[in-house]
Amino acid sequence: MSNPCLSGGAIEIFLQPRIPAPRVLVVGTTPVAQALVSLGSGVGMAVELTDGESAAPRVDDAALIVASHGKAEEAALESALRAGVPYVALVASGTRGAAVLESLDVDPVQRSRVFTPAGLQLGARTPGEIALSILAQLIQERSTSRRPATAAPATAAEVQPTAIDPVCGMSVAAADSSIHLEHNGVTVYFCSPGCRAAFRKDPEHYDLTP
């Protein structure tokens, strides 16, 4: 493909990675569990139904959500916590949820990681609304865990000075490692050997005004 740029034919390629959908294990076959399956795929989750005895959470799972109405809850929750699953939730009332947490054979730090009642407090009432509130909380937690720590502002000494390539107009680092030459007492920086060669051929054609 023809590229008329004087910079020597440099090209930028943008890649869009295709990452496998994060797996979400849902324990139970209740209406809330079914709603999680229906809504989960719409937000890019790979939701799998399982039962408490068969649940086999992995460290790379996005979540384990127990919505089994009291059936084999403890075993599934303990397995997820020990596997290091980042989001573990129990669909239950506040009172019953607290009782289930107290019965778990894990340390207090792990026990405190369980979200119960599961989901954001949106006033949800129907199974679909409850499932939506849980997925919203899961997305919120995943976003928080991916957010980088705020870096300290760069000092004046850390800021890399830049210059404009007079040939192609590209911004380049004004450093000794960049391609450059001296012209009438001024250091001129370039993005590539091609732009430097074009400048050398006819330097008066290019504007060096800052």
Accessible surface in RSA format (square Angstrom, percent):
REM  Atomic radii and reference values for relative SASA: ProtOr
REM  Chains: A
REM  Algorithm: Lee & Richards
REM  Probe-radius: 1.40
REM  Slices: 20
REM RES _ NUM      All-atoms   Total-Side   Main-Chain    Non-polar    All polar
REM                ABS   REL    ABS   REL    ABS   REL    ABS   REL    ABS   REL
RES MET A   1   228.37 118.3 143.56  95.0  84.81 201.9 128.90 109.6  99.46 131.8
RES SER A   2   105.95  89.5  75.06 100.2  30.90  71.2  55.51 118.2  50.45  70.7
RES ASN A   3    70.29  48.5  44.11  42.6  26.18  63.0  20.64  49.7  49.65  48.0
RES PRO A   4   123.44  90.0  94.45  86.1  28.98 105.4 107.32  88.6  16.12 100.2
RES CYS A   5    56.46  42.7  37.13  41.4  19.33  45.4  24.52  62.1  31.94  34.4
RES LEU A   6   101.65  56.6  91.40  65.4  10.26  25.8  95.51  67.1   6.14  16.5
RES SER A   7     7.32   6.2   3.73   5.0   3.59   8.3   1.02   2.2   6.30   8.8
RES GLY A   8    66.97  82.6   0.00   N/A  66.97  82.6  33.07  90.8  33.90  75.9
RES GLY A   9    36.11  44.5   0.00   N/A  36.11  44.5  14.81  40.7  21.30  47.7
RES ALA A  10    74.61  68.6  48.40  74.7  26.21  59.6  59.91  84.4  14.70  38.9
RES ILE A  11   131.46  74.8 101.54  75.6  29.93  72.1 106.83  76.9  24.63  66.8
RES GLU A  12   136.60  78.4 113.79  86.1  22.81  54.3  53.23 103.0  83.37  68.1
RES ILE A  13   130.31  74.2  99.64  74.2  30.67  73.9 102.54  73.8  27.78  75.4
RES PHE A  14   174.77  87.4 145.74  90.3  29.03  75.5 148.19  89.8  26.57  76.0
RES LEU A  15   155.05  86.4 124.79  89.3  30.26  76.1 127.45  89.5  27.60  74.3
RES GLN A  16   163.95  91.7 139.68 102.1  24.27  57.8  45.08  96.0 118.87  90.2
RES PRO A  17   101.74  74.1  78.12  71.2  23.61  85.8  89.25  73.7  12.49  77.6
RES ARG A  18   229.23  96.2 193.36  98.6  35.88  85.4  76.90 105.1 152.33  92.3
RES ILE A  19   141.53  80.5 113.70  84.7  27.83  67.1 115.20  83.0  26.33  71.5
RES PRO A  20   115.25  84.0  96.43  87.9  18.82  68.4 108.41  89.5   6.84  42.5
RES ALA A  21    53.82  49.5  29.21  45.1  24.61  56.0  33.35  47.0  20.48  54.2
RES PRO A  22    35.42  25.8  26.79  24.4   8.63  31.4  35.42  29.2   0.00   0.0
RES ARG A  23    37.09  15.6  34.63  17.7   2.47   5.9  13.96  19.1  23.13  14.0
RES VAL A  24     0.64   0.4   0.64   0.6   0.00   0.0   0.64   0.6   0.00   0.0
RES LEU A  25     6.36   3.5   6.36   4.5   0.00   0.0   6.36   4.5   0.00   0.0
RES VAL A  26     0.09   0.1   0.09   0.1   0.00   0.0   0.09   0.1   0.00   0.0
RES VAL A  27     0.53   0.4   0.53   0.5   0.00   0.0   0.53   0.5   0.00   0.0
RES GLY A  28     8.30  10.2   0.00   N/A   8.30  10.2   8.30  22.8   0.00   0.0
RES THR A  29   105.56  75.1  87.91  89.1  17.66  42.1  54.34  73.0  51.22  77.4
RES THR A  30    19.36  13.8  14.97  15.2   4.38  10.4  19.25  25.9   0.11   0.2
RES PRO A  31    85.82  62.5  77.04  70.2   8.79  31.9  83.13  68.6   2.70  16.8
RES VAL A  32    10.49   6.9  10.49   9.5   0.00   0.0  10.49   9.1   0.00   0.0
RES ALA A  33     0.00   0.0   0.00   0.0   0.00   0.0   0.00   0.0   0.00   0.0
RES GLN A  34    83.88  46.9  82.61  60.4   1.27   3.0  36.05  76.7  47.83  36.3
RES ALA A  35    15.98  14.7   9.95  15.4   6.03  13.7  15.45  21.8   0.53   1.4
RES LEU A  36     0.85   0.5   0.85   0.6   0.00   0.0   0.85   0.6   0.00   0.0
RES VAL A  37    50.68  33.4  46.81  42.4   3.87   9.3  46.81  40.7   3.87  10.5
RES SER A  38    83.53  70.6  58.38  77.9  25.15  57.9  36.69  78.1  46.84  65.6
RES LEU A  39    69.18  38.5  65.11  46.6   4.07  10.2  67.08  47.1   2.10   5.6
RES GLY A  40     0.00   0.0   0.00   N/A   0.00   0.0   0.00   0.0   0.00   0.0
RES SER A  41    80.73  68.2  61.56  82.2  19.17  44.2  42.14  89.7  38.59  54.1
RES GLY A  42    70.37  86.8   0.00   N/A  70.37  86.8  36.97 101.4  33.40  74.8
RES VAL A  43    72.17  47.5  43.97  39.8  28.20  68.0  53.67  46.6  18.50  50.2
RES GLY A  44    42.36  52.2   0.00   N/A  42.36  52.2  35.35  97.0   7.01  15.7
RES MET A  45    13.08   6.8   7.39   4.9   5.69  13.5   7.35   6.3   5.72   7.6
RES ALA A  46    40.78  37.5  31.54  48.7   9.24  21.0  40.78  57.4   0.00   0.0
RES VAL A  47    25.57  16.8   2.52   2.3  23.05  55.5   2.52   2.2  23.05  62.5
RES GLU A  48    77.09  44.3  73.05  55.3   4.04   9.6  30.12  58.3  46.97  38.3
RES LEU A  49    67.38  37.5  36.88  26.4  30.51  76.7  37.00  26.0  30.38  81.8
RES THR A  50    28.79  20.5  14.46  14.7  14.33  34.2  20.57  27.6   8.22  12.4
RES ASP A  51    69.61  48.8  67.89  67.6   1.72   4.1  36.37  85.6  33.24  33.2
RES GLY A  52     5.42   6.7   0.00   N/A   5.42   6.7   0.00   0.0   5.42  12.1
RES GLU A  53   141.52  81.3 107.48  81.3  34.05  81.1  66.20 128.1  75.32  61.5
RES SER A  54    73.91  62.5  49.24  65.7  24.67  56.8  31.56  67.2  42.35  59.3
RES ALA A  55    14.87  13.7   0.39   0.6  14.48  32.9   0.70   1.0  14.17  37.5
RES ALA A  56    70.91  65.2  59.71  92.1  11.19  25.5  65.30  92.0   5.60  14.8
RES PRO A  57    19.30  14.1   3.84   3.5  15.46  56.2   3.84   3.2  15.46  96.1
RES ARG A  58   115.08  48.3 110.54  56.3   4.54  10.8  58.14  79.5  56.95  34.5
RES VAL A  59   111.07  73.1  98.20  88.9  12.87  31.0  98.20  85.3  12.87  34.9
RES ASP A  60   102.37  71.7  71.93  71.6  30.44  72.0  44.76 105.3  57.61  57.5
RES ASP A  61     2.97   2.1   0.50   0.5   2.46   5.8   0.26   0.6   2.71   2.7
RES ALA A  62     2.40   2.2   0.04   0.1   2.36   5.4   2.32   3.3   0.08   0.2
RES ALA A  63     0.14   0.1   0.00   0.0   0.14   0.3   0.00   0.0   0.14   0.4
RES LEU A  64     0.31   0.2   0.31   0.2   0.00   0.0   0.31   0.2   0.00   0.0
RES ILE A  65     0.19   0.1   0.19   0.1   0.00   0.0   0.19   0.1   0.00   0.0
RES VAL A  66     0.00   0.0   0.00   0.0   0.00   0.0   0.00   0.0   0.00   0.0
RES ALA A  67     0.36   0.3   0.36   0.6   0.00   0.0   0.36   0.5   0.00   0.0
RES SER A  68     7.48   6.3   4.41   5.9   3.06   7.1   5.28  11.2   2.20   3.1
RES HIS A  69   120.93  66.1  96.49  67.1  24.45  62.5  63.92  65.9  57.01  66.3
RES GLY A  70    44.76  55.2   0.00   N/A  44.76  55.2  16.20  44.5  28.56  64.0
RES LYS A  71   155.77  76.0 149.77  91.9   6.00  14.3  97.25  87.5  58.52  62.3
RES ALA A  72    29.81  27.4   7.93  12.2  21.88  49.8  20.65  29.1   9.15  24.3
RES GLU A  73     3.57   2.1   3.57   2.7   0.00   0.0   0.13   0.3   3.44   2.8
RES GLU A  74    66.48  38.2  66.47  50.3   0.02   0.0  24.43  47.3  42.05  34.3
RES ALA A  75    51.49  47.3  43.95  67.8   7.53  17.1  48.64  68.5   2.84   7.5
RES ALA A  76     0.45   0.4   0.00   0.0   0.45   1.0   0.45   0.6   0.00   0.0
RES LEU A  77     0.00   0.0   0.00   0.0   0.00   0.0   0.00   0.0   0.00   0.0
RES GLU A  78    26.24  15.1  26.24  19.9   0.00   0.0   1.17   2.3  25.07  20.5
RES SER A  79    44.81  37.9  36.62  48.9   8.19  18.9  13.77  29.3  31.04  43.5
RES ALA A  80     0.00   0.0   0.00   0.0   0.00   0.0   0.00   0.0   0.00   0.0
RES LEU A  81     3.56   2.0   0.00   0.0   3.56   8.9   0.00   0.0   3.56   9.6
RES ARG A  82   138.69  58.2 105.95  54.0  32.74  77.9  51.34  70.2  87.35  52.9
RES ALA A  83    31.14  28.6  12.31  19.0  18.83  42.8  24.51  34.5   6.63  17.6
RES GLY A  84    37.55  46.3   0.00   N/A  37.55  46.3  24.38  66.9  13.17  29.5
RES VAL A  85     0.13   0.1   0.13   0.1   0.00   0.0   0.13   0.1   0.00   0.0
RES PRO A  86    80.93  59.0  55.46  50.6  25.47  92.6  61.35  50.6  19.58 121.7
RES TYR A  87     2.31   1.1   2.24   1.3   0.07   0.2   2.31   1.7   0.00   0.0
RES VAL A  88     0.20   0.1   0.00   0.0   0.20   0.5   0.00   0.0   0.20   0.5
RES ALA A  89     0.00   0.0   0.00   0.0   0.00   0.0   0.00   0.0   0.00   0.0
RES LEU A  90     0.02   0.0   0.02   0.0   0.00   0.0   0.02   0.0   0.00   0.0
RES VAL A  91    20.94  13.8  19.35  17.5   1.60   3.8  19.78  17.2   1.16   3.2
RES ALA A  92    17.51  16.1   0.00   0.0  17.51  39.8  11.27  15.9   6.24  16.5
RES SER A  93    68.28  57.7  52.22  69.7  16.07  37.0  52.90 112.7  15.38  21.5
RES GLY A  94    41.53  51.2   0.00   N/A  41.53  51.2  26.62  73.0  14.92  33.4
RES THR A  95   119.61  85.1 107.90 109.4  11.71  27.9  76.78 103.1  42.83  64.7
RES ARG A  96    83.47  35.0  79.74  40.7   3.72   8.9  62.93  86.0  20.53  12.4
RES GLY A  97     0.00   0.0   0.00   N/A   0.00   0.0   0.00   0.0   0.00   0.0
RES ALA A  98    54.17  49.8  49.67  76.6   4.50  10.2  53.02  74.7   1.15   3.0
RES ALA A  99    62.70  57.7  48.08  74.2  14.63  33.3  55.87  78.7   6.83  18.1
RES VAL A 100    11.30   7.4   9.41   8.5   1.89   4.5  11.28   9.8   0.02   0.1
RES LEU A 101    27.79  15.5  27.79  19.9   0.00   0.0  27.79  19.5   0.00   0.0
RES GLU A 102   132.78  76.2 113.13  85.6  19.65  46.8  43.79  84.7  89.00  72.7
RES SER A 103    66.32  56.0  34.16  45.6  32.16  74.1  45.42  96.7  20.90  29.3
RES LEU A 104     5.01   2.8   0.00   0.0   5.01  12.6   0.00   0.0   5.01  13.5
RES ASP A 105   107.25  75.1  96.95  96.5  10.30  24.4  28.91  68.0  78.35  78.1
RES VAL A 106    17.81  11.7   0.14   0.1  17.68  42.6   9.53   8.3   8.29  22.5
RES ASP A 107    72.48  50.8  63.42  63.1   9.05  21.4  36.31  85.5  36.16  36.1
RES PRO A 108    97.05  70.7  91.67  83.6   5.37  19.5  92.89  76.7   4.15  25.8
RES VAL A 109   112.36  73.9 109.40  99.0   2.96   7.1 112.36  97.6   0.00   0.0
RES GLN A 110    44.53  24.9  44.53  32.5   0.00   0.0  12.47  26.5  32.06  24.3
RES ARG A 111    47.43  19.9  47.41  24.2   0.02   0.0  13.28  18.1  34.15  20.7
RES SER A 112    89.53  75.7  52.51  70.1  37.02  85.3  49.48 105.4  40.05  56.1
RES ARG A 113    75.11  31.5  64.09  32.7  11.02  26.2  50.01  68.3  25.10  15.2
RES VAL A 114    12.27   8.1   0.00   0.0  12.27  29.6   0.25   0.2  12.02  32.6
RES PHE A 115    58.02  29.0  54.05  33.5   3.97  10.3  58.02  35.2   0.00   0.0
RES THR A 116    31.27  22.2   5.11   5.2  26.17  62.4   5.24   7.0  26.04  39.4
RES PRO A 117    62.80  45.8  56.21  51.2   6.60  24.0  56.21  46.4   6.60  41.0
RES ALA A 118    13.23  12.2   0.24   0.4  12.98  29.5   0.24   0.3  12.98  34.4
RES GLY A 119     2.43   3.0   0.00   N/A   2.43   3.0   0.02   0.1   2.41   5.4
RES LEU A 120    50.75  28.3  43.64  31.2   7.12  17.9  45.74  32.1   5.01  13.5
RES GLN A 121   151.45  84.7 119.22  87.1  32.23  76.7  67.18 143.0  84.27  63.9
RES LEU A 122   105.96  59.0  69.36  49.6  36.59  92.0  76.95  54.0  29.00  78.0
RES GLY A 123    67.11  82.8   0.00   N/A  67.11  82.8  43.21 118.6  23.90  53.5
RES ALA A 124    35.27  32.4   7.23  11.2  28.04  63.8  10.58  14.9  24.69  65.4
RES ARG A 125   205.00  86.1 179.55  91.5  25.45  60.6  61.88  84.6 143.13  86.7
RES THR A 126    68.73  48.9  65.95  66.9   2.78   6.6  63.08  84.7   5.65   8.5
RES PRO A 127    55.89  40.7  55.89  50.9   0.00   0.0  55.89  46.1   0.00   0.0
RES GLY A 128    31.07  38.3   0.00   N/A  31.07  38.3  25.06  68.8   6.02  13.5
RES GLU A 129    80.30  46.1  76.24  57.7   4.06   9.7  32.08  62.1  48.22  39.4
RES ILE A 130    43.80  24.9  43.80  32.6   0.00   0.0  43.80  31.5   0.00   0.0
RES ALA A 131     0.00   0.0   0.00   0.0   0.00   0.0   0.00   0.0   0.00   0.0
RES LEU A 132    99.37  55.3  99.37  71.1   0.00   0.0  99.37  69.8   0.00   0.0
RES SER A 133     3.33   2.8   3.33   4.4   0.00   0.0   0.15   0.3   3.18   4.5
RES ILE A 134     0.00   0.0   0.00   0.0   0.00   0.0   0.00   0.0   0.00   0.0
RES LEU A 135     3.63   2.0   3.63   2.6   0.00   0.0   3.63   2.6   0.00   0.0
RES ALA A 136    31.40  28.9  22.64  34.9   8.76  19.9  27.62  38.9   3.78  10.0
RES GLN A 137    17.91  10.0  17.91  13.1   0.00   0.0   0.47   1.0  17.44  13.2
RES LEU A 138     0.00   0.0   0.00   0.0   0.00   0.0   0.00   0.0   0.00   0.0
RES ILE A 139    73.62  41.9  73.06  54.4   0.57   1.4  73.62  53.0   0.00   0.0
RES GLN A 140    92.58  51.8  86.16  63.0   6.41  15.3  31.43  66.9  61.14  46.4
RES GLU A 141    62.24  35.7  57.84  43.8   4.40  10.5   8.72  16.9  53.51  43.7
RES ARG A 142    63.23  26.5  61.40  31.3   1.83   4.4  11.06  15.1  52.17  31.6
RES SER A 143    43.42  36.7  39.94  53.3   3.48   8.0  15.91  33.9  27.52  38.6
RES THR A 144    71.29  50.7  63.87  64.8   7.42  17.7  52.89  71.0  18.40  27.8
RES SER A 145    90.47  76.5  50.70  67.7  39.77  91.6  48.61 103.5  41.86  58.6
RES ARG A 146   150.09  63.0 123.47  62.9  26.63  63.4  74.51 101.8  75.58  45.8
RES ARG A 147   155.03  65.1 132.84  67.7  22.19  52.8  59.19  80.9  95.84  58.1
RES PRO A 148   112.58  82.0  93.25  85.0  19.33  70.3 103.57  85.5   9.00  55.9
RES ALA A 149    99.58  91.6  66.85 103.2  32.72  74.4  77.84 109.6  21.74  57.6
RES THR A 150   138.15  98.3 103.92 105.3  34.23  81.6  74.25  99.7  63.90  96.6
RES ALA A 151    86.03  79.1  60.75  93.7  25.28  57.5  69.34  97.7  16.69  44.2
RES ALA A 152    90.08  82.8  61.68  95.2  28.40  64.6  67.70  95.3  22.39  59.3
RES PRO A 153   124.49  90.7 102.52  93.5  21.97  79.9 114.28  94.4  10.21  63.5
RES ALA A 154    67.20  61.8  37.27  57.5  29.94  68.1  39.27  55.3  27.94  74.0
RES THR A 155    77.44  55.1  70.87  71.8   6.57  15.7  73.01  98.1   4.43   6.7
RES ALA A 156    97.94  90.1  69.28 106.9  28.66  65.2  75.86 106.8  22.08  58.5
RES ALA A 157   103.33  95.0  60.26  93.0  43.07  98.0  72.70 102.4  30.62  81.1
RES GLU A 158   120.28  69.1  88.23  66.8  32.05  76.3  41.93  81.1  78.35  64.0
RES VAL A 159    91.58  60.3  77.61  70.3  13.97  33.7  82.03  71.3   9.56  25.9
RES GLN A 160    95.69  53.5  79.76  58.3  15.94  37.9  42.13  89.7  53.56  40.6
RES PRO A 161    80.22  58.5  70.43  64.2   9.80  35.6  80.22  66.2   0.00   0.0
RES THR A 162    90.35  64.3  62.93  63.8  27.42  65.3  33.00  44.3  57.35  86.7
RES ALA A 163    26.49  24.4  18.46  28.5   8.03  18.3  26.49  37.3   0.00   0.0
RES ILE A 164   107.44  61.1  91.55  68.2  15.89  38.3  91.55  65.9  15.89  43.1
RES ASP A 165     0.03   0.0   0.00   0.0   0.03   0.1   0.00   0.0   0.03   0.0
RES PRO A 166    27.77  20.2   3.11   2.8  24.66  89.6  10.86   9.0  16.91 105.1
RES VAL A 167    24.81  16.3   0.37   0.3  24.43  58.9   0.37   0.3  24.43  66.3
RES CYS A 168    51.98  39.3  12.37  13.8  39.61  93.1  21.78  55.2  30.20  32.6
RES GLY A 169    47.19  58.2   0.00   N/A  47.19  58.2  25.00  68.6  22.19  49.7
RES MET A 170    94.35  48.9  85.95  56.9   8.40  20.0  74.02  62.9  20.33  26.9
RES SER A 171    68.43  57.8  45.94  61.3  22.49  51.8  34.17  72.8  34.26  48.0
RES VAL A 172    18.33  12.1  11.88  10.8   6.45  15.5  18.33  15.9   0.00   0.0
RES ALA A 173    39.86  36.7  31.95  49.3   7.91  18.0  32.29  45.5   7.57  20.0
RES ALA A 174    24.99  23.0  12.70  19.6  12.28  27.9  12.70  17.9  12.28  32.5
RES ALA A 175    27.85  25.6  21.07  32.5   6.77  15.4  27.85  39.2   0.00   0.0
RES ASP A 176   131.91  92.4 113.77 113.2  18.14  42.9  36.95  87.0  94.96  94.7
RES SER A 177   111.25  94.0  68.82  91.8  42.43  97.7  58.06 123.6  53.19  74.5
RES SER A 178    23.46  19.8  11.87  15.8  11.60  26.7  11.46  24.4  12.01  16.8
RES ILE A 179    48.01  27.3  41.85  31.2   6.15  14.8  47.05  33.9   0.96   2.6
RES HIS A 180    61.94  33.9  50.87  35.4  11.06  28.3  22.38  23.1  39.56  46.0
RES LEU A 181    23.79  13.2  17.42  12.5   6.37  16.0  23.79  16.7   0.00   0.0
RES GLU A 182   114.23  65.6  86.88  65.7  27.35  65.1  61.19 118.4  53.04  43.3
RES HIS A 183    33.31  18.2  30.46  21.2   2.85   7.3  13.82  14.2  19.49  22.7
RES ASN A 184   128.25  88.4  86.23  83.3  42.02 101.2  37.61  90.5  90.64  87.6
RES GLY A 185    76.89  94.8   0.00   N/A  76.89  94.8  36.88 101.2  40.01  89.6
RES VAL A 186    74.27  48.9  71.71  64.9   2.56   6.2  74.27  64.5   0.00   0.0
RES THR A 187    50.47  35.9  32.74  33.2  17.73  42.3  13.26  17.8  37.21  56.3
RES VAL A 188     7.09   4.7   4.40   4.0   2.70   6.5   7.09   6.2   0.00   0.0
RES TYR A 189    34.19  16.0  32.65  18.6   1.54   4.0  10.34   7.8  23.85  29.4
RES PHE A 190     3.04   1.5   0.00   0.0   3.04   7.9   0.00   0.0   3.04   8.7
RES CYS A 191    35.58  26.9   6.87   7.7  28.71  67.5   7.33  18.6  28.25  30.5
RES SER A 192    12.67  10.7  12.04  16.1   0.64   1.5  12.67  27.0   0.00   0.0
RES PRO A 193    83.82  61.1  80.97  73.8   2.85  10.4  81.03  66.9   2.79  17.3
RES GLY A 194    25.26  31.2   0.00   N/A  25.26  31.2  18.73  51.4   6.53  14.6
RES CYS A 195     0.00   0.0   0.00   0.0   0.00   0.0   0.00   0.0   0.00   0.0
RES ARG A 196    64.60  27.1  64.60  32.9   0.00   0.0   0.24   0.3  64.36  39.0
RES ALA A 197    59.84  55.0  50.74  78.3   9.10  20.7  54.15  76.3   5.69  15.1
RES ALA A 198    19.81  18.2  10.00  15.4   9.81  22.3  17.42  24.5   2.39   6.3
RES PHE A 199     1.89   0.9   1.89   1.2   0.00   0.0   1.89   1.1   0.00   0.0
RES ARG A 200   149.91  62.9 126.21  64.3  23.70  56.4  47.32  64.7 102.59  62.2
RES LYS A 201   185.52  90.5 150.23  92.2  35.29  84.0 103.47  93.1  82.04  87.4
RES ASP A 202    69.49  48.7  68.03  67.7   1.46   3.4  22.48  52.9  47.01  46.9
RES PRO A 203    33.22  24.2  31.31  28.5   1.90   6.9  31.31  25.9   1.90  11.8
RES GLU A 204   138.61  79.6 109.62  82.9  28.99  69.0  60.95 117.9  77.66  63.4
RES HIS A 205   130.14  71.1 100.93  70.2  29.21  74.7  60.46  62.3  69.68  81.1
RES TYR A 206    40.41  18.9  27.52  15.7  12.89  33.5  17.53  13.2  22.88  28.2
RES ASP A 207   109.23  76.5  83.98  83.6  25.24  59.7  44.38 104.4  64.85  64.7
RES LEU A 208    60.60  33.8  34.63  24.8  25.98  65.3  40.31  28.3  20.30  54.6
RES THR A 209   103.74  73.8  77.06  78.1  26.67  63.6  56.09  75.3  47.64  72.0
RES PRO A 210   171.05 124.7 102.50  93.4  68.54 249.2 142.56 117.7  28.49 177.1
END  Absolute sums over single chains surface
CHAIN  1 A    12973.6       9704.5       3269.1       7896.3       5077.3
END  Absolute sums over all chains
TOTAL         12973.6       9704.5       3269.1       7896.3       5077.3
